[in-house]
């Protein structure tokens, strides 16, 4: 290490020093994020194209002692998988760059939120480690995780706050759209390259590890049969039994009632009947864009299932009540019905 860099790090080491037995040097100096805050940068058509290609959209800023920014990314996994990655803090040392220690020291729950106070040990560069204490608040009904310093304990950083927001992707079933924003202020005497590592680089690193780990977890769930295969740009994959039950998670009783009406008049649904069901669903006000296109993809997948044997698919994967079955007829059965 160059002498000047070593001297700078020695100066930083003399300043830093977290202490859980003492309160922080001050209270909040920044307004915490609200779960309802609009944190994402405006997305233009070019940004949406980049997101579709797997890129991360970022907006960043920094000065002599602080930095922050926001980011948006699309993840090929549903929100529950993404949240499982974000909320298991004890696994951060195995997957988050520079985090060497991470553990909750206090957890409280209520009907609306869960508060998790967490100690972090971070190795910034060789010879420089930092310790800080965060107060996370998970707002499940608002699809958000916010955090600030725990001001009851003394941290190496001067102040920080941030937010994760995870929602279902607006177009791709089994995908998530993730928004992230953070603002960090360091104490005096910190070299600029350390500020850049903890702000600019950390913004991209945070989004990158979350995408990698979430998609790896969900791919494992799909391979083991515990999850539905995520759709690509064209909609559902051509494997009917993997059609995601989450498609109708929010469609509610309207969809269920329509399926019930279809069931009354149809026992063995052939391809034409399934298309009719698709058309009927697409006529429901307000559900055309959300439901019609994926169901048409499902019809195509249904038509492409090879082999003469029937393919039985429980409607429990699609409708809340889950008492009905769809069955593809044998080609001979279709011919007989036509006769």
DATAJO-V918611 format. One record per residue. N is the residue number from 1. PHI is phi as a letter, one per 40 degrees, with the letter a starting at -180 (* if undefined). OMEGA is omega in whole degrees, -180 to 180 (NA if undefined). Layout:
n = <N;N>
phi = <PHI;PHI>
omega = <OMEGA;OMEGA>
This chain:
n = <1;2;3;4;5;6;7;8;9;10;11;12;13;14;15;16;17;18;19;20;21;22;23;24;25;26;27;28;29;30;31;32;33;34;35;36;37;38;39;40;41;42;43;44;45;46;47;48;49;50;51;52;53;54;55;56;57;58;59;60;61;62;63;64;65;66;67;68;69;70;71;72;73;74;75;76;77;78;79;80;81;82;83;84;85;86;87;88;89;90;91;92;93;94;95;96;97;98;99;100;101;102;103;104;105;106;107;108;109;110;111;112;113;114;115;116;117;118;119;120;121;122;123;124;125;126;127;128;129;130;131;132;133;134;135;136;137;138;139;140;141;142;143;144;145;146;147;148;149;150;151;152;153;154;155;156;157;158;159;160;161;162;163;164;165;166;167;168;169;170;171;172;173;174;175;176;177;178;179;180;181;182;183;184;185;186;187;188;189;190;191;192;193;194;195;196;197;198;199;200;201;202;203;204;205;206;207;208;209;210;211;212;213;214;215;216;217;218;219;220;221;222;223;224;225;226;227;228;229;230;231;232;233;234;235;236;237;238;239;240;241;242;243;244;245;246;247;248;249;250;251;252;253;254;255;256;257;258;259;260;261;262;263;264;265;266;267;268;269;270;271;272;273;274;275;276;277;278;279;280;281;282;283;284;285;286;287;288;289;290;291;292;293;294;295;296;297;298;299;300;301;302;303;304;305;306;307;308;309;310;311;312;313;314;315;316;317;318;319;320;321;322;323;324;325;326;327;328;329;330;331;332;333;334;335;336;337;338;339>
phi = <*;c;d;c;c;c;c;c;c;c;c;c;d;c;c;c;i;c;a;c;c;b;c;c;c;a;c;c;b;b;c;c;c;c;d;c;c;c;b;c;c;d;c;c;d;c;c;c;c;c;c;c;c;g;c;b;c;b;b;b;a;a;b;c;b;a;a;a;i;b;a;b;a;b;b;c;a;c;d;c;c;c;c;c;c;c;c;c;c;c;c;d;d;c;b;b;d;g;c;b;b;a;a;c;b;a;b;b;b;b;c;b;a;b;b;b;c;b;c;b;b;b;c;c;a;d;g;b;b;b;b;a;b;b;b;c;b;c;b;c;c;b;f;a;b;b;a;a;c;c;c;c;b;c;b;c;c;c;a;a;a;a;a;b;b;b;b;c;c;c;b;b;c;g;b;b;b;b;b;b;a;a;b;b;b;c;c;d;g;c;c;c;c;c;d;c;c;c;b;c;c;c;c;c;d;c;c;c;c;c;c;c;c;c;c;c;c;c;c;c;c;c;c;c;g;c;b;c;c;c;c;c;d;c;h;c;c;c;b;c;c;c;d;c;c;c;d;b;d;b;c;g;c;c;c;c;c;c;c;c;c;c;c;d;b;b;b;b;c;c;c;c;c;c;c;c;c;c;c;c;c;c;c;c;d;g;b;d;c;c;b;c;c;d;c;c;c;c;c;c;c;c;c;c;c;c;g;c;c;c;b;c;b;c;c;d;c;b;b;d;c;g;b;b;b;b;b;c;c;c;d;c;c;c;c;c;c;c;c>
omega = <-179;-178;-177;178;179;179;178;-179;177;178;179;-179;180;-179;-175;175;179;-179;-178;-179;-179;174;178;-176;-178;174;-178;175;180;178;-178;175;172;180;-179;-178;174;-171;-174;173;177;-177;176;-178;178;178;180;178;178;177;179;179;177;-180;178;178;-177;170;-172;176;178;173;-172;-177;-175;178;180;180;179;-177;176;176;174;-177;-178;178;-180;-176;-178;177;179;179;179;176;-177;-170;178;-173;-178;179;-177;-179;-179;-173;-176;-179;174;178;-179;178;178;-178;175;174;175;179;176;-177;172;-178;-175;-174;176;-179;-180;176;-167;175;178;168;-173;174;-175;176;176;180;-179;175;-179;178;177;-173;-177;173;179;173;178;-180;-173;-179;-179;175;-174;171;179;177;172;168;166;-172;174;179;-176;-179;177;177;-175;180;176;170;-178;-178;166;171;-178;-179;175;179;-177;-176;-173;175;179;173;176;168;-173;175;-177;176;180;179;-174;174;179;178;-175;177;-178;179;-177;-178;176;176;-180;179;-175;-180;-175;-178;-178;-180;179;180;-178;-180;-177;-178;-179;179;-178;-175;180;-178;177;179;-176;176;177;178;179;-179;-179;179;-179;-178;177;180;-180;-180;173;-178;-177;180;-176;172;-177;174;-169;-175;179;-180;-168;178;-179;180;-176;-178;-175;-179;171;-170;-179;179;-178;179;179;178;177;178;179;-177;-177;-176;-175;176;176;-177;173;-177;-178;179;179;177;178;177;177;-180;180;180;-176;-180;180;-178;175;-178;-175;-176;-175;-169;-169;-176;177;180;176;175;178;177;179;178;180;-180;-174;178;-175;172;-177;-176;178;176;-178;-179;179;177;173;177;-172;-173;-176;-173;170;-179;-171;179;169;179;177;-179;171;177;180;-180;179;-180;-179;-179;-180;179;NA>
